Amino acid sequence: MTEQMNELDLLMQERRNSGTAWTRNEKFDRDGYLVIKDLWDPEELYHPVPPEKGQYNYWDKNPEHFNHVPVESQVEGSTSRYWHPQYRTIHTGIRLKLEEIIGRKLYNTYYYDRFYYPGQELTKHADRDACEISVSVHISTNLEGKDAKWPFWIKTPDKYADKKKTQVLVPGEERSLSLEPGDGLLYKGCERPHWREAMPGSKKKSKKLFGKAQQQELYYHQIFFHYVLADGNRAPVSYTHLRAHETRGNLVCRLLLE
């Protein structure tokens, strides 16, 4: 399992990074996030629940080429898939839409999708440099009623008394945001603490099939697409930068992004 951020680490990262990923979208810069309705067709994003839980890592465009680790590295018991070929062109397609929204050019870094199951949560954290500008897109769920509105939580920026950020004048707010399939939550991953509380629902749900009761596991499927500002300080972690400045030292990093 990935080591979780403690409160002090999170506070220090938030203070250090706040305001470093400026854009030309006033609302996005003020709140640190933006809900985008109908960002992508959920039918094109849909994929059935994989047969085995854990972490799938794909290394090329062939969906049969992957390795599998039984325990997912961030949310134990969930299913995540890094670089699934289904989403390679969509990664770029969404980037072009986001560039129009924020008024700045972006570079692709990486993406992965995750299937959550009842009781699982995403602990509060802020992201690495490769997630400077990120979007979480809701794909599908078999949760019903209010449970299907399982929210994504995010903290808005603090307002500081001075430029050195030594004193918080007005604390940010913790906000819960629910998405419909195809909606995206755009956010500043390195700046904004974000999380999900425990997913609702019981372990299994009953569903009649051919007149017989079948047990079906509840799930919630979403995908993270990550980017960096093309002319920002975090651009060197992107695939595009590594390709343009390739050396023996960063060849492995670039190949991992292909």
C-alpha positions as CSV (number, residue, x, y, z in Angstrom):
1,M,0.0,0.0,0.0
2,T,1.1,3.6,-0.7
3,E,2.1,5.5,2.4
4,Q,-0.7,7.9,3.3
5,M,-0.1,11.7,3.8
6,N,-0.3,12.8,7.4
7,E,-2.1,16.1,8.3
8,L,1.2,18.1,8.6
9,D,2.5,16.9,5.2
10,L,-0.8,17.8,3.6
11,L,-0.8,21.2,5.2
12,M,2.8,22.0,4.1
13,Q,2.1,20.8,0.5
14,E,-1.0,22.8,0.3
15,R,0.7,26.0,1.6
16,R,3.7,25.5,-0.6
17,N,1.8,24.8,-3.8
18,S,-1.3,27.1,-3.6
19,G,-1.4,29.5,-6.5
20,T,1.4,27.8,-8.5
21,A,-0.8,26.5,-11.2
22,W,-2.5,29.7,-12.4
23,T,-4.9,29.7,-15.4
24,R,-7.1,32.1,-17.3
25,N,-10.3,30.8,-15.8
26,E,-11.2,33.0,-12.8
27,K,-13.6,30.6,-11.2
28,F,-11.2,27.7,-11.5
29,D,-8.4,29.7,-9.9
30,R,-10.7,31.0,-7.1
31,D,-12.1,27.6,-6.1
32,G,-9.3,25.3,-7.2
33,Y,-11.8,23.1,-9.0
34,L,-14.5,23.2,-11.7
35,V,-17.4,20.8,-12.5
36,I,-17.7,20.2,-16.2
37,K,-21.0,18.7,-17.3
38,D,-21.0,16.2,-20.1
39,L,-17.2,16.3,-20.5
40,W,-17.2,12.9,-22.4
41,D,-19.7,10.4,-23.6
42,P,-20.0,7.8,-20.8
43,E,-20.8,5.1,-23.3
44,E,-17.4,5.5,-24.9
45,L,-15.8,5.3,-21.4
46,Y,-17.7,2.3,-20.2
47,H,-16.0,-0.9,-19.4
48,P,-17.4,-3.9,-17.4
49,V,-15.9,-4.7,-14.0
50,P,-12.7,-6.7,-14.5
51,P,-12.7,-10.4,-13.3
52,E,-9.9,-9.9,-10.7
53,K,-9.3,-7.1,-8.3
54,G,-5.9,-5.4,-7.9
55,Q,-3.8,-3.3,-10.1
56,Y,-3.4,-3.7,-13.9
57,N,-0.5,-2.1,-15.7
58,Y,-0.6,-1.9,-19.5
59,W,2.5,-1.2,-21.5
60,D,1.2,-0.7,-25.1
61,K,-1.9,-0.5,-27.2
62,N,-2.7,-4.2,-26.9
63,P,-5.3,-4.7,-24.2
64,E,-3.9,-8.2,-23.6
65,H,-0.5,-6.8,-22.7
66,F,-0.5,-6.1,-19.0
67,N,0.8,-7.2,-15.7
68,H,-1.4,-7.7,-12.7
69,V,-0.7,-7.0,-9.0
70,P,-3.2,-8.6,-6.6
71,V,-3.4,-5.6,-4.2
72,E,-4.1,-2.1,-5.5
73,S,-1.5,0.4,-4.3
74,Q,-3.7,3.2,-3.1
75,V,-7.2,1.8,-2.2
76,E,-6.8,-1.7,-1.0
77,G,-9.4,-4.1,-2.3
78,S,-10.3,-1.9,-5.3
79,T,-9.4,-2.4,-9.0
80,S,-7.3,0.1,-10.9
81,R,-6.0,0.0,-14.5
82,Y,-3.0,2.2,-15.5
83,W,-2.8,3.1,-19.2
84,H,-5.7,0.9,-20.4
85,P,-5.6,1.2,-24.2
86,Q,-9.3,2.1,-24.4
87,Y,-8.5,5.6,-23.0
88,R,-5.3,6.6,-24.8
89,T,-6.9,8.8,-27.4
90,I,-9.5,10.1,-25.0
91,H,-6.7,11.4,-22.7
92,T,-5.7,13.7,-25.5
93,G,-9.3,14.5,-26.5
94,I,-10.1,15.7,-23.0
95,R,-6.9,17.7,-22.8
96,L,-8.0,19.7,-25.9
97,K,-11.3,20.5,-24.2
98,L,-9.6,21.5,-20.9
99,E,-7.2,23.8,-22.7
100,E,-10.2,25.8,-24.0
101,I,-11.7,26.0,-20.5
102,I,-8.5,27.1,-18.7
103,G,-6.9,29.2,-21.5
104,R,-3.5,27.5,-21.2
105,K,-1.8,24.7,-23.1
106,L,-1.3,21.3,-21.3
107,Y,0.9,18.3,-21.7
108,N,-0.4,14.7,-21.1
109,T,1.2,12.9,-18.2
110,Y,-0.7,9.7,-17.3
111,Y,-4.2,8.3,-16.5
112,Y,-5.8,5.4,-14.7
113,D,-9.3,4.3,-13.9
114,R,-10.6,2.7,-10.7
115,F,-13.5,0.5,-9.7
116,Y,-14.4,1.2,-6.0
117,Y,-16.5,-1.3,-4.0
118,P,-18.6,-0.8,-0.8
119,G,-16.8,0.5,2.2
120,Q,-13.7,1.7,0.3
121,E,-12.5,5.2,0.6
122,L,-9.9,7.5,-0.9
123,T,-7.9,9.1,1.9
124,K,-7.4,12.9,2.0
125,H,-4.3,13.8,0.0
126,A,-2.7,16.1,-2.5
127,D,-1.0,14.8,-5.6
128,R,2.5,14.6,-7.2
129,D,3.8,17.0,-9.8
130,A,2.5,15.0,-12.7
131,C,-1.1,15.7,-11.5
132,E,-0.8,19.5,-11.7
133,I,-4.1,19.8,-13.7
134,S,-6.3,16.8,-13.2
135,V,-9.9,15.7,-14.0
136,S,-11.9,12.9,-12.4
137,V,-14.6,11.6,-14.8
138,H,-17.5,9.5,-13.5
139,I,-18.1,6.5,-15.8
140,S,-20.7,4.3,-14.3
141,T,-22.1,2.7,-11.2
142,N,-24.8,0.2,-10.2
143,L,-25.5,2.1,-7.0
144,E,-29.1,3.3,-6.8
145,G,-30.9,6.3,-5.4
146,K,-29.0,8.7,-3.3
147,D,-26.1,6.2,-3.1
148,A,-25.4,6.8,-6.8
149,K,-24.5,10.4,-5.9
150,W,-21.4,9.3,-4.0
151,P,-19.5,12.5,-3.7
152,F,-16.0,13.6,-4.4
153,W,-14.7,15.9,-1.6
154,I,-12.3,18.8,-2.1
155,K,-11.0,21.7,-0.1
156,T,-11.0,25.2,-1.6
157,P,-7.9,27.5,-1.1
158,D,-7.1,29.3,2.1
159,K,-6.8,33.0,1.9
160,Y,-3.6,34.2,3.4
161,A,-2.8,37.5,5.3
162,D,0.5,37.9,3.3
163,K,2.3,36.7,0.2
164,K,4.6,34.5,2.3
165,K,1.5,32.6,3.5
166,T,2.6,32.7,7.1
167,Q,-1.0,33.3,8.4
168,V,-4.4,32.0,7.2
169,L,-6.8,34.9,7.0
170,V,-9.9,32.9,5.8
171,P,-9.8,29.1,5.8
172,G,-10.9,27.2,2.7
173,E,-14.1,25.2,2.6
174,E,-14.6,21.4,2.4
175,R,-17.1,20.8,-0.4
176,S,-18.8,17.7,-1.6
177,L,-19.5,17.3,-5.4
178,S,-21.6,14.7,-7.1
179,L,-21.2,13.8,-10.8
180,E,-23.4,12.2,-13.4
181,P,-21.9,9.7,-15.8
182,G,-19.8,11.7,-18.3
183,D,-19.3,14.7,-16.0
184,G,-15.8,15.7,-15.0
185,L,-14.4,17.4,-11.9
186,L,-11.4,19.5,-13.0
187,Y,-9.1,20.3,-10.1
188,K,-5.6,21.4,-9.2
189,G,-4.1,18.1,-8.0
190,C,-0.9,19.4,-6.4
191,E,-2.7,22.2,-4.6
192,R,-6.1,21.0,-3.5
193,P,-6.6,18.3,-0.8
194,H,-9.2,15.9,-2.1
195,W,-10.7,12.6,-1.0
196,R,-13.7,10.3,-0.9
197,E,-15.5,9.0,2.2
198,A,-16.4,5.3,2.4
199,M,-18.5,4.2,-0.6
200,P,-22.1,3.3,0.4
201,G,-23.9,0.1,-0.2
202,S,-23.7,-3.5,1.0
203,K,-21.2,-6.0,-0.5
204,K,-23.7,-7.6,-2.9
205,K,-27.0,-6.7,-4.4
206,S,-29.7,-9.1,-5.6
207,K,-30.7,-9.1,-9.3
208,K,-33.2,-11.4,-11.0
209,L,-31.9,-13.0,-14.1
210,F,-34.0,-15.6,-16.0
211,G,-36.3,-15.7,-12.9
212,K,-33.5,-16.5,-10.5
213,A,-31.9,-14.2,-7.9
214,Q,-28.3,-13.4,-8.7
215,Q,-25.7,-11.8,-6.5
216,Q,-24.1,-8.8,-8.1
217,E,-21.3,-6.8,-6.5
218,L,-21.8,-3.0,-6.2
219,Y,-19.2,-0.8,-7.8
220,Y,-18.5,2.8,-8.7
221,H,-16.2,3.4,-11.8
222,Q,-14.3,6.6,-12.5
223,I,-11.1,7.7,-14.3
224,F,-8.4,10.2,-13.5
225,F,-6.7,12.0,-16.4
226,H,-3.6,13.9,-15.4
227,Y,-1.8,16.8,-17.1
228,V,0.8,19.6,-16.5
229,L,0.9,23.2,-17.8
230,A,3.0,23.2,-20.9
231,D,4.9,26.3,-20.0
232,G,4.9,25.7,-16.2
233,N,7.6,24.5,-13.8
234,R,6.1,21.0,-13.7
235,A,6.3,20.5,-17.5
236,P,9.5,18.3,-17.3
237,V,7.5,15.4,-15.9
238,S,5.4,15.1,-19.0
239,Y,5.7,12.6,-21.9
240,T,6.0,15.5,-24.4
241,H,9.0,17.0,-22.6
242,L,10.7,13.7,-22.1
243,R,10.4,12.9,-25.8
244,A,11.8,16.3,-26.8
245,H,14.7,16.2,-24.4
246,E,15.4,12.5,-24.4
247,T,18.6,11.3,-22.8
248,R,19.8,7.9,-21.5
249,G,18.9,9.1,-18.0
250,N,15.2,9.7,-18.8
251,L,14.6,7.1,-21.4
252,V,13.1,4.7,-18.9
253,C,10.7,7.4,-17.6
254,R,9.5,8.1,-21.2
255,L,9.0,4.4,-22.0
256,L,6.8,4.0,-19.0
257,L,4.6,6.8,-20.3
258,E,4.2,5.2,-23.8
